[in-house]
Amino acid sequence: MSLHKIKLFCFWLTCIFLFGCQQTLEDPAEFARLIRGPQSPYLRETRNGDFQFSSNFLPAEVLISEELSNYKNSLGAVGESTQKTLKQRIQIELDSYHDFLYFSLHIRPLQGSDLVYGNSDFFDRLNFLMFGLDEFISLQTNEGEEIPLENYSMDRTFGLTGGRTFLLAFPATWNGNKLEDSGKLTLVLKEFGLQTGEVRLSWNPPFNDVKLNFPI
């Protein structure tokens, strides 16, 4: 094989590697279901001690998928001025979400107990999970720099499931650098009383495995 053909083959192989696995969806609801579901390319899971930990990167479009779906359904059904207003409102929301990187974190006991109500001190545990967990969670860059959690919230299932899901927000940039350019990001959950030791879940950004092709 000539040198020219070898170079051409390597070029196309690189293109396939970079772009061939990317999935593009048109429907915001379908996009959200895929990202939040068990087949998400961003889902990471591990078992430590008696608990299972799972975390998922959540693009901004997933967090406002309902608004995007409503906008899509309005196309052709409302006047041009209303469409323009909806579009401006959604763009403002997207811009605000893009200031942060969002992850879900689910903690589930493996023995069928409840993360909160399975403890005699359930009131203190609930209060800690809702307001004190931020000191134990950080995002670590490929260079080992530790990014503190900006904000978080816990779902309110009130014992309907044994586990709990948290929405985590980290700044998208740190010291003037975009975190997605780090090459590797690791969610670090320090030991906080579950006897699991430190939990680490990693991704290799940029997060472009799945894209939403949506006219905003």
Rosetta constraint file for C-alpha pairs under 8 A:
AtomPair CA 1 CA 5 HARMONIC 6.43 0.50
AtomPair CA 1 CA 6 HARMONIC 6.71 0.50
AtomPair CA 2 CA 6 HARMONIC 6.35 0.50
AtomPair CA 3 CA 7 HARMONIC 6.25 0.50
AtomPair CA 4 CA 8 HARMONIC 6.22 0.50
AtomPair CA 5 CA 9 HARMONIC 6.02 0.50
AtomPair CA 6 CA 10 HARMONIC 6.22 0.50
AtomPair CA 7 CA 11 HARMONIC 6.15 0.50
AtomPair CA 8 CA 12 HARMONIC 6.38 0.50
AtomPair CA 9 CA 13 HARMONIC 6.10 0.50
AtomPair CA 10 CA 14 HARMONIC 6.14 0.50
AtomPair CA 11 CA 15 HARMONIC 6.42 0.50
AtomPair CA 12 CA 16 HARMONIC 6.22 0.50
AtomPair CA 13 CA 17 HARMONIC 6.20 0.50
AtomPair CA 14 CA 18 HARMONIC 6.16 0.50
AtomPair CA 15 CA 19 HARMONIC 5.88 0.50
AtomPair CA 15 CA 20 HARMONIC 7.17 0.50
AtomPair CA 16 CA 20 HARMONIC 4.52 0.50
AtomPair CA 16 CA 21 HARMONIC 7.63 0.50
AtomPair CA 17 CA 21 HARMONIC 7.18 0.50
AtomPair CA 21 CA 209 HARMONIC 6.79 0.50
AtomPair CA 22 CA 208 HARMONIC 6.88 0.50
AtomPair CA 22 CA 209 HARMONIC 4.67 0.50
AtomPair CA 22 CA 210 HARMONIC 5.66 0.50
AtomPair CA 22 CA 211 HARMONIC 7.48 0.50
AtomPair CA 23 CA 209 HARMONIC 6.16 0.50
AtomPair CA 23 CA 210 HARMONIC 4.64 0.50
AtomPair CA 23 CA 211 HARMONIC 6.24 0.50
AtomPair CA 24 CA 210 HARMONIC 5.71 0.50
AtomPair CA 24 CA 211 HARMONIC 4.76 0.50
AtomPair CA 24 CA 212 HARMONIC 5.79 0.50
AtomPair CA 24 CA 213 HARMONIC 6.37 0.50
AtomPair CA 25 CA 30 HARMONIC 7.46 0.50
AtomPair CA 25 CA 31 HARMONIC 6.21 0.50
AtomPair CA 25 CA 210 HARMONIC 7.52 0.50
AtomPair CA 25 CA 211 HARMONIC 6.29 0.50
AtomPair CA 25 CA 212 HARMONIC 5.03 0.50
AtomPair CA 25 CA 213 HARMONIC 5.90 0.50
AtomPair CA 26 CA 31 HARMONIC 7.68 0.50
AtomPair CA 26 CA 212 HARMONIC 5.89 0.50
AtomPair CA 26 CA 213 HARMONIC 5.12 0.50
AtomPair CA 26 CA 214 HARMONIC 6.09 0.50
AtomPair CA 27 CA 31 HARMONIC 6.15 0.50
AtomPair CA 27 CA 69 HARMONIC 7.52 0.50
AtomPair CA 27 CA 212 HARMONIC 7.39 0.50
AtomPair CA 27 CA 213 HARMONIC 7.99 0.50
AtomPair CA 27 CA 214 HARMONIC 7.67 0.50
AtomPair CA 28 CA 32 HARMONIC 6.18 0.50
AtomPair CA 28 CA 61 HARMONIC 7.48 0.50
AtomPair CA 28 CA 62 HARMONIC 7.47 0.50
AtomPair CA 28 CA 65 HARMONIC 5.36 0.50
AtomPair CA 28 CA 66 HARMONIC 7.66 0.50
AtomPair CA 28 CA 68 HARMONIC 6.19 0.50
AtomPair CA 28 CA 69 HARMONIC 5.79 0.50
AtomPair CA 28 CA 212 HARMONIC 6.95 0.50
AtomPair CA 28 CA 214 HARMONIC 7.79 0.50
AtomPair CA 29 CA 33 HARMONIC 6.22 0.50
AtomPair CA 29 CA 65 HARMONIC 6.00 0.50
AtomPair CA 29 CA 66 HARMONIC 7.15 0.50
AtomPair CA 29 CA 69 HARMONIC 6.52 0.50
AtomPair CA 30 CA 34 HARMONIC 6.22 0.50
AtomPair CA 31 CA 35 HARMONIC 6.28 0.50
AtomPair CA 31 CA 62 HARMONIC 7.11 0.50
AtomPair CA 31 CA 212 HARMONIC 6.59 0.50
AtomPair CA 32 CA 36 HARMONIC 6.01 0.50
AtomPair CA 32 CA 61 HARMONIC 7.75 0.50
AtomPair CA 32 CA 62 HARMONIC 4.90 0.50
AtomPair CA 32 CA 65 HARMONIC 6.42 0.50
AtomPair CA 33 CA 37 HARMONIC 5.73 0.50
AtomPair CA 34 CA 38 HARMONIC 7.78 0.50
AtomPair CA 34 CA 39 HARMONIC 6.56 0.50
AtomPair CA 34 CA 40 HARMONIC 5.71 0.50
AtomPair CA 35 CA 39 HARMONIC 7.51 0.50
AtomPair CA 35 CA 40 HARMONIC 4.76 0.50
AtomPair CA 35 CA 41 HARMONIC 7.45 0.50
AtomPair CA 35 CA 42 HARMONIC 7.35 0.50
AtomPair CA 35 CA 56 HARMONIC 7.89 0.50
AtomPair CA 35 CA 58 HARMONIC 6.98 0.50
AtomPair CA 35 CA 62 HARMONIC 7.48 0.50
AtomPair CA 36 CA 40 HARMONIC 6.49 0.50
AtomPair CA 36 CA 56 HARMONIC 7.39 0.50
AtomPair CA 36 CA 58 HARMONIC 7.72 0.50
AtomPair CA 38 CA 43 HARMONIC 7.19 0.50
AtomPair CA 39 CA 43 HARMONIC 7.59 0.50
AtomPair CA 40 CA 56 HARMONIC 7.80 0.50
AtomPair CA 41 CA 209 HARMONIC 6.78 0.50
AtomPair CA 41 CA 210 HARMONIC 7.87 0.50
AtomPair CA 42 CA 56 HARMONIC 5.34 0.50
AtomPair CA 42 CA 57 HARMONIC 5.50 0.50
AtomPair CA 42 CA 203 HARMONIC 7.48 0.50
AtomPair CA 42 CA 207 HARMONIC 7.86 0.50
AtomPair CA 43 CA 54 HARMONIC 7.00 0.50
AtomPair CA 43 CA 55 HARMONIC 5.80 0.50
AtomPair CA 43 CA 56 HARMONIC 4.45 0.50
AtomPair CA 43 CA 57 HARMONIC 7.00 0.50
AtomPair CA 44 CA 54 HARMONIC 5.54 0.50
AtomPair CA 44 CA 55 HARMONIC 5.32 0.50
AtomPair CA 44 CA 56 HARMONIC 6.30 0.50
AtomPair CA 44 CA 201 HARMONIC 6.27 0.50
AtomPair CA 44 CA 202 HARMONIC 7.35 0.50
AtomPair CA 45 CA 52 HARMONIC 7.27 0.50
AtomPair CA 45 CA 53 HARMONIC 5.67 0.50
AtomPair CA 45 CA 54 HARMONIC 4.21 0.50
AtomPair CA 45 CA 55 HARMONIC 6.50 0.50
AtomPair CA 45 CA 201 HARMONIC 7.24 0.50
AtomPair CA 46 CA 52 HARMONIC 5.92 0.50
AtomPair CA 46 CA 53 HARMONIC 5.41 0.50
AtomPair CA 46 CA 54 HARMONIC 6.49 0.50
AtomPair CA 46 CA 201 HARMONIC 7.66 0.50
AtomPair CA 47 CA 51 HARMONIC 5.86 0.50
AtomPair CA 47 CA 52 HARMONIC 4.42 0.50
AtomPair CA 47 CA 53 HARMONIC 6.12 0.50
AtomPair CA 48 CA 52 HARMONIC 6.38 0.50
AtomPair CA 48 CA 53 HARMONIC 7.59 0.50
AtomPair CA 48 CA 196 HARMONIC 5.15 0.50
AtomPair CA 48 CA 197 HARMONIC 7.38 0.50
AtomPair CA 48 CA 199 HARMONIC 7.23 0.50
AtomPair CA 49 CA 195 HARMONIC 6.78 0.50
AtomPair CA 49 CA 196 HARMONIC 4.82 0.50
AtomPair CA 50 CA 109 HARMONIC 6.02 0.50
AtomPair CA 50 CA 110 HARMONIC 5.43 0.50
AtomPair CA 50 CA 111 HARMONIC 6.86 0.50
AtomPair CA 50 CA 196 HARMONIC 7.30 0.50
AtomPair CA 51 CA 107 HARMONIC 6.77 0.50
AtomPair CA 51 CA 108 HARMONIC 5.53 0.50
AtomPair CA 51 CA 109 HARMONIC 4.46 0.50
AtomPair CA 51 CA 110 HARMONIC 5.20 0.50
AtomPair CA 51 CA 196 HARMONIC 7.44 0.50
AtomPair CA 52 CA 106 HARMONIC 7.97 0.50
AtomPair CA 52 CA 107 HARMONIC 5.90 0.50
AtomPair CA 52 CA 108 HARMONIC 5.21 0.50
AtomPair CA 52 CA 109 HARMONIC 6.41 0.50
AtomPair CA 52 CA 110 HARMONIC 6.54 0.50
AtomPair CA 53 CA 105 HARMONIC 7.14 0.50
AtomPair CA 53 CA 106 HARMONIC 5.72 0.50
AtomPair CA 53 CA 107 HARMONIC 4.85 0.50
AtomPair CA 53 CA 108 HARMONIC 6.58 0.50
AtomPair CA 53 CA 199 HARMONIC 7.98 0.50
AtomPair CA 54 CA 104 HARMONIC 7.99 0.50
AtomPair CA 54 CA 105 HARMONIC 5.78 0.50
AtomPair CA 54 CA 106 HARMONIC 5.17 0.50
AtomPair CA 54 CA 107 HARMONIC 6.78 0.50
AtomPair CA 55 CA 103 HARMONIC 6.51 0.50
AtomPair CA 55 CA 104 HARMONIC 5.22 0.50
AtomPair CA 55 CA 105 HARMONIC 4.42 0.50
AtomPair CA 55 CA 106 HARMONIC 6.25 0.50
AtomPair CA 55 CA 201 HARMONIC 7.39 0.50
AtomPair CA 56 CA 103 HARMONIC 5.38 0.50
AtomPair CA 56 CA 104 HARMONIC 5.15 0.50
AtomPair CA 56 CA 105 HARMONIC 6.85 0.50
AtomPair CA 57 CA 101 HARMONIC 7.81 0.50
AtomPair CA 57 CA 102 HARMONIC 6.06 0.50
AtomPair CA 57 CA 103 HARMONIC 4.43 0.50
AtomPair CA 57 CA 104 HARMONIC 6.57 0.50
AtomPair CA 58 CA 62 HARMONIC 6.28 0.50
AtomPair CA 58 CA 63 HARMONIC 7.28 0.50
AtomPair CA 58 CA 101 HARMONIC 7.62 0.50
AtomPair CA 58 CA 102 HARMONIC 5.29 0.50
AtomPair CA 58 CA 103 HARMONIC 5.40 0.50
AtomPair CA 58 CA 104 HARMONIC 7.05 0.50
AtomPair CA 59 CA 63 HARMONIC 7.11 0.50
AtomPair CA 59 CA 101 HARMONIC 7.60 0.50
AtomPair CA 59 CA 102 HARMONIC 6.89 0.50
AtomPair CA 60 CA 64 HARMONIC 6.80 0.50
AtomPair CA 60 CA 94 HARMONIC 6.39 0.50
AtomPair CA 60 CA 97 HARMONIC 5.67 0.50
AtomPair CA 60 CA 98 HARMONIC 6.39 0.50
AtomPair CA 60 CA 102 HARMONIC 7.61 0.50
AtomPair CA 61 CA 65 HARMONIC 5.67 0.50
AtomPair CA 61 CA 68 HARMONIC 7.78 0.50
AtomPair CA 61 CA 94 HARMONIC 7.17 0.50
AtomPair CA 61 CA 212 HARMONIC 7.67 0.50
AtomPair CA 64 CA 68 HARMONIC 6.35 0.50
AtomPair CA 64 CA 93 HARMONIC 7.94 0.50
AtomPair CA 64 CA 94 HARMONIC 7.88 0.50
AtomPair CA 65 CA 69 HARMONIC 6.05 0.50
AtomPair CA 66 CA 70 HARMONIC 6.22 0.50
AtomPair CA 67 CA 71 HARMONIC 6.20 0.50
AtomPair CA 67 CA 90 HARMONIC 7.15 0.50
AtomPair CA 68 CA 72 HARMONIC 6.17 0.50
AtomPair CA 68 CA 90 HARMONIC 7.33 0.50
AtomPair CA 69 CA 73 HARMONIC 6.16 0.50
AtomPair CA 70 CA 74 HARMONIC 6.18 0.50
AtomPair CA 71 CA 75 HARMONIC 6.65 0.50
AtomPair CA 71 CA 83 HARMONIC 7.50 0.50
AtomPair CA 71 CA 86 HARMONIC 6.58 0.50
AtomPair CA 71 CA 87 HARMONIC 7.36 0.50
AtomPair CA 73 CA 77 HARMONIC 7.49 0.50
AtomPair CA 74 CA 78 HARMONIC 5.87 0.50
AtomPair CA 74 CA 83 HARMONIC 7.20 0.50
AtomPair CA 75 CA 83 HARMONIC 6.96 0.50
AtomPair CA 78 CA 82 HARMONIC 6.36 0.50
AtomPair CA 78 CA 83 HARMONIC 6.70 0.50
AtomPair CA 79 CA 83 HARMONIC 6.36 0.50
AtomPair CA 80 CA 84 HARMONIC 6.15 0.50
AtomPair CA 81 CA 85 HARMONIC 6.29 0.50
AtomPair CA 82 CA 86 HARMONIC 6.22 0.50
AtomPair CA 83 CA 87 HARMONIC 6.06 0.50
AtomPair CA 84 CA 88 HARMONIC 6.18 0.50
AtomPair CA 85 CA 89 HARMONIC 6.22 0.50
AtomPair CA 86 CA 90 HARMONIC 6.18 0.50
AtomPair CA 87 CA 91 HARMONIC 6.11 0.50
AtomPair CA 87 CA 216 HARMONIC 6.46 0.50
AtomPair CA 88 CA 92 HARMONIC 6.24 0.50
AtomPair CA 89 CA 93 HARMONIC 6.40 0.50
AtomPair CA 90 CA 94 HARMONIC 6.12 0.50
AtomPair CA 90 CA 216 HARMONIC 7.93 0.50
AtomPair CA 91 CA 95 HARMONIC 6.08 0.50
AtomPair CA 91 CA 216 HARMONIC 7.03 0.50
AtomPair CA 92 CA 96 HARMONIC 6.30 0.50
AtomPair CA 93 CA 97 HARMONIC 6.27 0.50
AtomPair CA 94 CA 98 HARMONIC 6.12 0.50
AtomPair CA 95 CA 99 HARMONIC 6.99 0.50
AtomPair CA 96 CA 100 HARMONIC 8.00 0.50
AtomPair CA 97 CA 101 HARMONIC 7.97 0.50
AtomPair CA 98 CA 172 HARMONIC 7.19 0.50
AtomPair CA 99 CA 171 HARMONIC 6.31 0.50
AtomPair CA 99 CA 172 HARMONIC 5.40 0.50
AtomPair CA 99 CA 173 HARMONIC 7.64 0.50
AtomPair CA 100 CA 169 HARMONIC 6.03 0.50
AtomPair CA 100 CA 170 HARMONIC 5.40 0.50
AtomPair CA 100 CA 171 HARMONIC 4.45 0.50
AtomPair CA 100 CA 172 HARMONIC 4.35 0.50
AtomPair CA 100 CA 173 HARMONIC 7.77 0.50
AtomPair CA 101 CA 169 HARMONIC 5.71 0.50
AtomPair CA 101 CA 170 HARMONIC 5.15 0.50
AtomPair CA 101 CA 171 HARMONIC 6.11 0.50
AtomPair CA 101 CA 172 HARMONIC 5.24 0.50
AtomPair CA 102 CA 167 HARMONIC 7.01 0.50
AtomPair CA 102 CA 168 HARMONIC 5.56 0.50
AtomPair CA 102 CA 169 HARMONIC 4.70 0.50
AtomPair CA 102 CA 170 HARMONIC 6.47 0.50
AtomPair CA 103 CA 167 HARMONIC 6.00 0.50
AtomPair CA 103 CA 168 HARMONIC 5.10 0.50
AtomPair CA 103 CA 169 HARMONIC 6.63 0.50
AtomPair CA 104 CA 165 HARMONIC 6.71 0.50
AtomPair CA 104 CA 166 HARMONIC 5.58 0.50
AtomPair CA 104 CA 167 HARMONIC 4.69 0.50
AtomPair CA 104 CA 168 HARMONIC 5.97 0.50
AtomPair CA 105 CA 165 HARMONIC 5.50 0.50
AtomPair CA 105 CA 166 HARMONIC 5.01 0.50
AtomPair CA 105 CA 167 HARMONIC 6.48 0.50
AtomPair CA 105 CA 168 HARMONIC 7.26 0.50
AtomPair CA 106 CA 163 HARMONIC 6.79 0.50
AtomPair CA 106 CA 164 HARMONIC 5.62 0.50
AtomPair CA 106 CA 165 HARMONIC 4.26 0.50
AtomPair CA 106 CA 166 HARMONIC 6.30 0.50
AtomPair CA 107 CA 115 HARMONIC 7.67 0.50
AtomPair CA 107 CA 163 HARMONIC 5.38 0.50
AtomPair CA 107 CA 164 HARMONIC 5.59 0.50
AtomPair CA 107 CA 165 HARMONIC 6.57 0.50
AtomPair CA 108 CA 114 HARMONIC 7.88 0.50
AtomPair CA 108 CA 115 HARMONIC 6.77 0.50
AtomPair CA 108 CA 162 HARMONIC 6.26 0.50
AtomPair CA 108 CA 163 HARMONIC 3.98 0.50
AtomPair CA 108 CA 164 HARMONIC 6.64 0.50
AtomPair CA 109 CA 113 HARMONIC 6.00 0.50
AtomPair CA 109 CA 114 HARMONIC 6.63 0.50
AtomPair CA 109 CA 115 HARMONIC 6.31 0.50
AtomPair CA 109 CA 162 HARMONIC 6.66 0.50
AtomPair CA 109 CA 163 HARMONIC 6.37 0.50
AtomPair CA 112 CA 162 HARMONIC 6.71 0.50
AtomPair CA 113 CA 118 HARMONIC 5.51 0.50
AtomPair CA 113 CA 162 HARMONIC 5.93 0.50
AtomPair CA 114 CA 118 HARMONIC 4.51 0.50
AtomPair CA 114 CA 119 HARMONIC 7.78 0.50
AtomPair CA 114 CA 159 HARMONIC 6.99 0.50
AtomPair CA 114 CA 161 HARMONIC 7.26 0.50
AtomPair CA 114 CA 162 HARMONIC 4.00 0.50
AtomPair CA 114 CA 163 HARMONIC 6.31 0.50
AtomPair CA 115 CA 119 HARMONIC 7.65 0.50
AtomPair CA 115 CA 162 HARMONIC 5.82 0.50
AtomPair CA 115 CA 163 HARMONIC 5.61 0.50
AtomPair CA 115 CA 164 HARMONIC 6.97 0.50
AtomPair CA 116 CA 122 HARMONIC 5.39 0.50
AtomPair CA 116 CA 123 HARMONIC 7.93 0.50
AtomPair CA 116 CA 125 HARMONIC 5.97 0.50
AtomPair CA 116 CA 126 HARMONIC 5.80 0.50
AtomPair CA 116 CA 159 HARMONIC 7.72 0.50
AtomPair CA 116 CA 162 HARMONIC 7.93 0.50
AtomPair CA 117 CA 122 HARMONIC 5.16 0.50
AtomPair CA 117 CA 159 HARMONIC 6.90 0.50
AtomPair CA 118 CA 122 HARMONIC 7.04 0.50
AtomPair CA 119 CA 125 HARMONIC 7.75 0.50
AtomPair CA 121 CA 125 HARMONIC 6.30 0.50
AtomPair CA 122 CA 126 HARMONIC 5.93 0.50
AtomPair CA 123 CA 127 HARMONIC 6.16 0.50
AtomPair CA 124 CA 128 HARMONIC 6.08 0.50
AtomPair CA 125 CA 129 HARMONIC 6.12 0.50
AtomPair CA 126 CA 130 HARMONIC 6.14 0.50
AtomPair CA 127 CA 131 HARMONIC 6.04 0.50
AtomPair CA 127 CA 132 HARMONIC 7.39 0.50
AtomPair CA 128 CA 132 HARMONIC 4.62 0.50
AtomPair CA 128 CA 133 HARMONIC 6.28 0.50
AtomPair CA 129 CA 133 HARMONIC 5.42 0.50
AtomPair CA 129 CA 154 HARMONIC 7.41 0.50
AtomPair CA 130 CA 153 HARMONIC 6.69 0.50
AtomPair CA 130 CA 154 HARMONIC 5.92 0.50
AtomPair CA 133 CA 137 HARMONIC 6.85 0.50
AtomPair CA 134 CA 138 HARMONIC 7.92 0.50
AtomPair CA 134 CA 149 HARMONIC 6.14 0.50
AtomPair CA 134 CA 151 HARMONIC 7.45 0.50
AtomPair CA 134 CA 152 HARMONIC 7.21 0.50
AtomPair CA 135 CA 149 HARMONIC 7.93 0.50
AtomPair CA 136 CA 188 HARMONIC 7.98 0.50
AtomPair CA 136 CA 189 HARMONIC 5.74 0.50
AtomPair CA 136 CA 190 HARMONIC 5.08 0.50
AtomPair CA 136 CA 191 HARMONIC 7.36 0.50
AtomPair CA 136 CA 192 HARMONIC 6.95 0.50
AtomPair CA 137 CA 148 HARMONIC 7.18 0.50
AtomPair CA 137 CA 149 HARMONIC 6.38 0.50
AtomPair CA 137 CA 187 HARMONIC 7.35 0.50
AtomPair CA 137 CA 188 HARMONIC 5.72 0.50
AtomPair CA 137 CA 189 HARMONIC 4.75 0.50
AtomPair CA 137 CA 190 HARMONIC 6.49 0.50
AtomPair CA 138 CA 146 HARMONIC 6.38 0.50
AtomPair CA 138 CA 147 HARMONIC 5.59 0.50
AtomPair CA 138 CA 148 HARMONIC 4.87 0.50
AtomPair CA 138 CA 149 HARMONIC 5.54 0.50
AtomPair CA 138 CA 187 HARMONIC 6.08 0.50
AtomPair CA 138 CA 188 HARMONIC 5.32 0.50
AtomPair CA 138 CA 189 HARMONIC 6.81 0.50
AtomPair CA 139 CA 146 HARMONIC 5.81 0.50
AtomPair CA 139 CA 147 HARMONIC 4.91 0.50
AtomPair CA 139 CA 148 HARMONIC 6.52 0.50
AtomPair CA 139 CA 149 HARMONIC 7.32 0.50
AtomPair CA 139 CA 170 HARMONIC 7.59 0.50
AtomPair CA 139 CA 185 HARMONIC 6.59 0.50
AtomPair CA 139 CA 186 HARMONIC 5.56 0.50
AtomPair CA 139 CA 187 HARMONIC 4.67 0.50
AtomPair CA 139 CA 188 HARMONIC 5.96 0.50
AtomPair CA 140 CA 144 HARMONIC 5.67 0.50
AtomPair CA 140 CA 145 HARMONIC 5.51 0.50
AtomPair CA 140 CA 146 HARMONIC 4.60 0.50
AtomPair CA 140 CA 147 HARMONIC 5.97 0.50
AtomPair CA 140 CA 185 HARMONIC 5.62 0.50
AtomPair CA 140 CA 186 HARMONIC 4.96 0.50
AtomPair CA 140 CA 187 HARMONIC 6.39 0.50
AtomPair CA 140 CA 188 HARMONIC 7.01 0.50
AtomPair CA 141 CA 145 HARMONIC 5.24 0.50
AtomPair CA 141 CA 146 HARMONIC 6.64 0.50
AtomPair CA 141 CA 147 HARMONIC 7.68 0.50
AtomPair CA 141 CA 179 HARMONIC 7.28 0.50
AtomPair CA 141 CA 182 HARMONIC 5.92 0.50
AtomPair CA 141 CA 183 HARMONIC 7.79 0.50
AtomPair CA 141 CA 184 HARMONIC 5.97 0.50
AtomPair CA 141 CA 185 HARMONIC 4.89 0.50
AtomPair CA 141 CA 186 HARMONIC 6.55 0.50
AtomPair CA 142 CA 182 HARMONIC 5.75 0.50
AtomPair CA 142 CA 183 HARMONIC 6.13 0.50
AtomPair CA 142 CA 184 HARMONIC 4.80 0.50
AtomPair CA 142 CA 185 HARMONIC 6.17 0.50
AtomPair CA 142 CA 186 HARMONIC 7.95 0.50
AtomPair CA 143 CA 182 HARMONIC 7.70 0.50
AtomPair CA 147 CA 170 HARMONIC 7.42 0.50
AtomPair CA 147 CA 171 HARMONIC 8.00 0.50
AtomPair CA 147 CA 174 HARMONIC 7.52 0.50
AtomPair CA 148 CA 170 HARMONIC 7.04 0.50
AtomPair CA 149 CA 168 HARMONIC 7.15 0.50
AtomPair CA 149 CA 169 HARMONIC 6.31 0.50
AtomPair CA 149 CA 170 HARMONIC 5.19 0.50
AtomPair CA 149 CA 171 HARMONIC 7.81 0.50
AtomPair CA 150 CA 168 HARMONIC 7.86 0.50
AtomPair CA 150 CA 169 HARMONIC 5.59 0.50
AtomPair CA 150 CA 170 HARMONIC 5.08 0.50
AtomPair CA 150 CA 171 HARMONIC 6.49 0.50
AtomPair CA 151 CA 168 HARMONIC 6.24 0.50
AtomPair CA 151 CA 169 HARMONIC 5.24 0.50
AtomPair CA 151 CA 170 HARMONIC 7.11 0.50
AtomPair CA 152 CA 166 HARMONIC 6.72 0.50
AtomPair CA 152 CA 167 HARMONIC 5.40 0.50
AtomPair CA 152 CA 168 HARMONIC 4.56 0.50
AtomPair CA 152 CA 169 HARMONIC 5.99 0.50
AtomPair CA 153 CA 166 HARMONIC 5.54 0.50
AtomPair CA 153 CA 167 HARMONIC 5.34 0.50
AtomPair CA 153 CA 168 HARMONIC 6.94 0.50
AtomPair CA 154 CA 164 HARMONIC 7.08 0.50
AtomPair CA 154 CA 165 HARMONIC 5.93 0.50
AtomPair CA 154 CA 166 HARMONIC 4.39 0.50
AtomPair CA 154 CA 167 HARMONIC 6.47 0.50
AtomPair CA 155 CA 164 HARMONIC 6.59 0.50
AtomPair CA 155 CA 165 HARMONIC 5.68 0.50
AtomPair CA 155 CA 166 HARMONIC 6.23 0.50
AtomPair CA 157 CA 161 HARMONIC 6.69 0.50
AtomPair CA 157 CA 164 HARMONIC 7.56 0.50
AtomPair CA 172 CA 178 HARMONIC 5.97 0.50
AtomPair CA 172 CA 179 HARMONIC 5.79 0.50
AtomPair CA 172 CA 180 HARMONIC 7.60 0.50
AtomPair CA 173 CA 177 HARMONIC 5.20 0.50
AtomPair CA 173 CA 178 HARMONIC 4.29 0.50
AtomPair CA 173 CA 179 HARMONIC 5.51 0.50
AtomPair CA 174 CA 178 HARMONIC 6.50 0.50
AtomPair CA 174 CA 179 HARMONIC 6.77 0.50
AtomPair CA 177 CA 181 HARMONIC 7.55 0.50
AtomPair CA 178 CA 182 HARMONIC 7.29 0.50
AtomPair CA 179 CA 185 HARMONIC 7.75 0.50
AtomPair CA 180 CA 184 HARMONIC 7.96 0.50
AtomPair CA 180 CA 185 HARMONIC 7.90 0.50
AtomPair CA 180 CA 205 HARMONIC 5.39 0.50
AtomPair CA 180 CA 206 HARMONIC 5.26 0.50
AtomPair CA 180 CA 207 HARMONIC 7.53 0.50
AtomPair CA 181 CA 205 HARMONIC 6.99 0.50
AtomPair CA 181 CA 206 HARMONIC 6.78 0.50
AtomPair CA 182 CA 205 HARMONIC 7.43 0.50
AtomPair CA 183 CA 204 HARMONIC 5.58 0.50
AtomPair CA 183 CA 205 HARMONIC 5.72 0.50
AtomPair CA 183 CA 206 HARMONIC 7.46 0.50
AtomPair CA 184 CA 202 HARMONIC 6.97 0.50
AtomPair CA 184 CA 203 HARMONIC 5.74 0.50
AtomPair CA 184 CA 204 HARMONIC 4.49 0.50
AtomPair CA 184 CA 205 HARMONIC 6.20 0.50
AtomPair CA 185 CA 202 HARMONIC 5.61 0.50
AtomPair CA 185 CA 203 HARMONIC 5.33 0.50
AtomPair CA 185 CA 204 HARMONIC 6.38 0.50
AtomPair CA 185 CA 205 HARMONIC 7.31 0.50
AtomPair CA 186 CA 200 HARMONIC 6.34 0.50
AtomPair CA 186 CA 201 HARMONIC 5.45 0.50
AtomPair CA 186 CA 202 HARMONIC 4.15 0.50
AtomPair CA 186 CA 203 HARMONIC 6.38 0.50
AtomPair CA 187 CA 200 HARMONIC 5.62 0.50
AtomPair CA 187 CA 201 HARMONIC 5.16 0.50
AtomPair CA 187 CA 202 HARMONIC 6.20 0.50
AtomPair CA 188 CA 198 HARMONIC 7.12 0.50
AtomPair CA 188 CA 199 HARMONIC 5.85 0.50
AtomPair CA 188 CA 200 HARMONIC 4.78 0.50
AtomPair CA 188 CA 201 HARMONIC 6.82 0.50
AtomPair CA 189 CA 198 HARMONIC 5.79 0.50
AtomPair CA 189 CA 199 HARMONIC 5.00 0.50
AtomPair CA 189 CA 200 HARMONIC 6.44 0.50
AtomPair CA 190 CA 197 HARMONIC 6.86 0.50
AtomPair CA 190 CA 198 HARMONIC 4.58 0.50
AtomPair CA 190 CA 199 HARMONIC 6.41 0.50
AtomPair CA 191 CA 195 HARMONIC 6.78 0.50
AtomPair CA 191 CA 196 HARMONIC 6.43 0.50
AtomPair CA 191 CA 197 HARMONIC 4.93 0.50
AtomPair CA 191 CA 198 HARMONIC 5.18 0.50
AtomPair CA 191 CA 199 HARMONIC 7.64 0.50
